[in-house]
Amino acid sequence: MSQPIFYRKYVIQPYHQNLMVVVHEDIKKADLWVTKRFRTKQTEDAEYSSGLAYQLANQERGLRQFIICIEPRTGIKAIAHESVHIAMFVLECVGISAMTDNSEPLTYLVEEIMEMVEKTIAQYEKKEEKDK
């Protein structure tokens, strides 16, 4: 039996942007789930990664969805890597340049996103332990 997809939704403050954190043992299966759910094309990087970051837009409804897929036993480096991608996407979306003399918006945003990912991984692990 295939393991179900585990995810949590968050709102990134103060930018009011939606973030979905997806945790699964197999990043390729998580990528496939995202591509089916959001009707987008599969990521070629899934073959070589323990994490993926997406910026999806719905032009009809004017919405953006930011997504991080991560394997639960990945290290802090992969979490930081994907969090920076999402932070850059969010700042670009709200019209803030991350390439300025003031890096505080980027650093605080990365910190917040990393906390969301770590919280979701902890919830996933707790659920896995309970289900044993």
C-alpha positions as a printed Julia matrix, in Angstrom:
132×3 Matrix{Float64}:
  0.0    0.0     0.0
  1.3    3.41   -0.94
  2.01   5.9     1.81
 -0.45   8.85    1.77
  0.74  12.37    1.12
  1.16  14.42    4.3
  0.84  18.19    4.02
  0.03  21.32    5.95
 -1.06  24.75    4.73
  0.26  28.03    6.09
 -0.08  31.74    5.41
  3.25  33.54    5.1
  3.08  36.77    7.07
  3.21  39.69    6.63
  2.81  39.03    2.9
 -0.45  37.02    3.07
  0.85  34.36    0.69
 -0.14  30.68    0.8
  2.46  28.02    1.48
  1.85  24.29    1.36
  4.5   22.03    2.88
  4.37  18.45    1.57
  6.3   15.7     3.36
  6.77  12.27    1.81
  9.41   9.54    1.88
  9.65   9.6    -1.93
 10.14  13.05   -3.47
  9.14  11.76   -6.92
  5.75  10.64   -5.59
  5.3   13.98   -3.84
  6.14  15.77   -7.09
  3.63  13.62   -8.99
  0.95  14.41   -6.38
  1.61  18.17   -6.74
  1.54  18.0   -10.54
 -1.79  16.16  -10.55
 -3.4   18.3    -7.86
 -2.34  21.6    -9.41
 -2.33  20.48  -13.07
  1.25  21.45  -13.73
  4.17  19.6   -15.31
  6.41  17.3   -13.36
  9.75  18.61  -12.11
 12.82  17.13  -13.75
 14.83  17.86  -10.58
 12.78  15.31   -8.6
 15.14  12.63   -9.82
 18.07  14.14   -7.91
 16.6   16.03   -4.97
 15.38  15.54   -1.42
 13.36  18.75   -1.72
 11.51  20.81   -4.33
 10.06  24.33   -4.42
  7.18  25.48   -6.6
  5.59  28.8    -7.46
  2.25  28.17   -9.12
 -0.1   30.84  -10.4
 -3.75  30.73  -11.34
 -4.17  33.6   -13.8
 -7.95  33.2   -13.87
 -8.3   33.72  -10.13
 -5.19  35.84   -9.59
 -3.86  33.45   -6.97
 -0.39  32.13   -6.25
  0.45  28.94   -4.44
  3.9   28.31   -3.04
  4.81  24.7    -2.27
  7.76  22.94   -0.69
  8.04  19.16   -1.04
 10.56  17.61    1.29
 11.65  14.17    2.39
 11.27  13.83    6.17
 14.82  12.74    6.9
 16.46  15.41    4.81
 18.98  17.66    6.48
 18.86  21.32    7.38
 20.76  22.19    4.19
 17.92  21.0     1.94
 15.32  22.73    4.12
 17.3   25.99    3.92
 17.82  25.59    0.17
 14.1   25.16   -0.6
 13.13  27.87    1.9
 15.36  30.4     0.11
 13.68  29.52   -3.2
 10.23  30.13   -1.69
 11.35  33.35    0.03
 12.7   34.71   -3.25
  9.46  33.78   -5.05
  7.33  35.48   -2.37
  9.4   38.67   -2.3
  9.29  38.87   -6.09
  5.53  38.34   -6.0
  4.97  41.24   -3.58
  7.42  43.56   -5.36
 10.33  43.5    -2.91
 13.81  43.06   -4.31
 15.91  40.59   -2.36
 19.02  42.06   -3.97
 19.22  45.29   -1.97
 21.37  46.69    0.81
 18.76  45.5     3.31
 18.63  41.72    3.44
 16.32  41.63    6.48
 13.08  40.88    4.55
 14.78  37.85    2.97
 16.4   36.55    6.15
 13.26  36.87    8.3
 11.19  35.22    5.59
 13.61  32.29    5.24
 13.51  31.85    9.01
  9.69  31.77    9.05
  9.5   29.31    6.13
 12.09  27.02    7.7
 10.06  26.96   10.92
  6.97  25.94    8.93
  8.86  23.13    7.21
 10.4   21.89   10.46
  6.98  21.99   12.17
  5.42  19.96    9.35
  8.22  17.37    9.43
  7.78  17.03   13.22
  4.0   16.51   12.76
  4.67  13.94   10.04
  7.13  12.05   12.27
  4.71  12.1    15.2
  1.96  10.69   12.98
  4.3    7.99   11.61
  5.27   6.98   15.14
  1.6    6.83   16.2
  0.67   4.73   13.16
  3.28   2.04   13.91
